């Protein structure tokens, strides 16, 4: 237990996030795991604080997993922006969405800055004017190939998960505050 779930958030699997893309409202970006505000499920206004995407064995070796994570981060931001708007909270220019990709049991951590401009551009089917620069942290370790199933790599990786948890805590506080 690393403490990601707290009073105002719960981990869920296979959560279909609505994604407005090129004017189409029927798109969905289904996460493998995400951290959401459970109270939002009751009133249809939710917040998403973390997205996790696992690589599927038949697709290993490509960069598709990173692109999938970015799409889910954009969908999460669209939801967060809409939730803030519906609750009368001020708009934010950018939300830095925490993300993780898992190839087997080896994690890569991301900070994905999703601007209002990027969300709106995806919704309209346009390119955004400004470039998005994503921060990525891949773990290098002698036992990294074995992933979290290896005790040595697990000891090495746990501090990174704890830093991610702290970042998620900060992000949740920002998203939920006026």
HUTA-V918415 format. One record per backbone hydrogen bond with DSSP energy under -1.0 kcal/mol. NH is the residue of the N-H (numbers start at 1). CO is the residue of the C=O. If there is no record, write none. Layout:
nh=NH co=CO
nh=NH co=CO
This chain:
nh=6 co=9
nh=9 co=6
nh=10 co=36
nh=12 co=34
nh=14 co=32
nh=17 co=29
nh=19 co=27
nh=21 co=24
nh=22 co=122
nh=23 co=123
nh=24 co=21
nh=29 co=17
nh=31 co=15
nh=32 co=52
nh=33 co=52
nh=34 co=12
nh=35 co=50
nh=36 co=10
nh=37 co=47
nh=40 co=37
nh=49 co=35
nh=51 co=98
nh=52 co=33
nh=53 co=100
nh=55 co=102
nh=59 co=56
nh=62 co=59
nh=67 co=63
nh=68 co=64
nh=69 co=65
nh=70 co=66
nh=71 co=67
nh=72 co=68
nh=73 co=69
nh=74 co=70
nh=75 co=71
nh=76 co=72
nh=77 co=73
nh=78 co=74
nh=79 co=75
nh=80 co=76
nh=81 co=77
nh=82 co=78
nh=83 co=79
nh=84 co=80
nh=85 co=81
nh=86 co=82
nh=87 co=83
nh=88 co=85
nh=89 co=84
nh=95 co=114
nh=97 co=112
nh=99 co=110
nh=100 co=51
nh=101 co=108
nh=102 co=53
nh=103 co=106
nh=106 co=103
nh=108 co=101
nh=109 co=137
nh=110 co=99
nh=111 co=135
nh=112 co=97
nh=114 co=95
nh=116 co=93
nh=119 co=115
nh=120 co=116
nh=121 co=117
nh=122 co=118
nh=123 co=119
nh=124 co=120
nh=125 co=121
nh=126 co=121
nh=135 co=111
nh=137 co=109
nh=144 co=141
nh=146 co=143
nh=147 co=144
nh=148 co=105
nh=150 co=147
nh=154 co=150
nh=155 co=151
nh=156 co=152
nh=157 co=153
nh=158 co=154
nh=160 co=157
nh=161 co=157
nh=162 co=158
nh=163 co=159
nh=164 co=160
nh=165 co=161
nh=166 co=162
nh=167 co=163
nh=168 co=164
nh=169 co=165
nh=170 co=166
nh=171 co=167
nh=172 co=168
nh=173 co=169
nh=174 co=170
nh=175 co=171
nh=176 co=172
